Every structure is written in structure tokens, then in C-alpha cells.
């Protein structure tokens, strides 16, 4: 008669091994399927994408839902700082799951600090990390507060750089509690920096729904909790970061032009 304790042990071991292998397979599949071509900038806009910023117009509002005051030139927008570093831009188009493309140029002022706040909660860091040997969760390529970049793919200040991000929003129950974690796969300047990184509730106290929030954002947050559909923010952190050629490619039919 087999030893039931030993049998149970091997069953649990096998299940754990299968779970680990499936998780690794899933991660590998995401980064293999999502491999954007970042060799030519500005990158062409794909069919079906929603353009948020090009050389002619933009689809952003201020944190109060009003016209923006960032400086504009013939290529795009330049972050204009505020006293409390909360002069972020909020996209008028909201989405659930999407590929996000952002081209940017860091400054050598204020450490080149900026970022891309996806759904206002999860920040892909923009920072002057060029040449750093030791990188952490605050460096460029990081999912801020969650995971440091896999490699340092940063270019020098003054050079155009590019993020391509595949974002899958966390799913929530009717009470707003996360039931399925979200995930991010991100490429920076031709290198994979986040590979199916999982996340749940935001960790930063400085994201726009917590720090310097407004009535406009509070209404967005209520709807986002219920629908998992929300905007992307371009961050003001005191550095004159340049942005151009920003677009989203929805992965579902949830994208909507937000009406307050």
C-alpha cells in the first residue's frame, strides 16, 4: 500500500513545478509576442492607434480638466513645472488594456525626472540614468516602487528615447478590490526592461490620485475603480522633459473619449 504522505508530497511538488513552468512560459510568451521595432524614430503610428500627441495637436488636459500650460514647439510638448511638481497632463482618451508608445528626451536639469503614469497609479520612470552601473526602482526603465529595470537602457540627456509598454489593467470586484493583478511589459530604446511584471495596488504616495489631486481626478478615479478604464498621465517632476509621438493602441473595445 503506497505511503499517502509521500504521495501527497509528490502531488504538491508536481503541481508547484507545473505552476512555476506555466508562469515562466506566460512571461516568455508576452515578451516574445510584444517586440516593438524601436530602430527608427519617430516611429510610425500603427493602424488602429489613438494619437495623443503629434506635431499638430494633442489630446491632454490639466489636472483640473482644463487647457494645459506646457510649452509647445514644432516637435511636441515640454514639461512645465509647478511649485509642488503636480502639473501633470491627463489624457482625454481612457482605456483598459493597451500598448502605449511614448517618445521623450530627458534634460540634465532636475535629474531628468519625469514619468508615464498609467491609469494614474503605475509609473514607468523617466530619469537621467545614463551610465549608471547600479540601478534600482527609481531609475529609468523601472516600474516605480515595484521593479527595477532588467537592464540600463538609458541614453544621454538631449537624445530622443522611446518607451513601448504593454499594459494590462488589474481587475477589480464591485467593491473595488483587486481580484487579478495587472501586468506591464516594457521596452526602452530597443531593450526589454520589464517582462510581464505583476502589480496590485499602487505603492507610491505621490501618484496623481493621492498627491495634489483635484475634483476632476476624483471623478475619474471613481469611474476607474468601477470599470478599470482610465487615462495615461505625463508627469511633471520639475525637469523640462520633452515629449513627442505619443499614442495608445487599445487591446480591447473599452477605449473611450472621457466626458466629465
Secondary structure by P-SEA (a helix, b strand, c coil): cccaaaaaaaaaaaaaaaaaaaaaaaaaaaaaaccccccccccccccccccccccccccccccccccccccccccbbbbbbcccccbbbbbccccccbbbbbbbbbbcccccccccccccccccccccccccccccccccccccccccccccccccccbbbbbbbbbbbbbbcccccccbbbbbbbbcccccccccccccccccccccccccccaaaaaaaaaaaaccccccccccccccccccbbbbbbcccccccccc
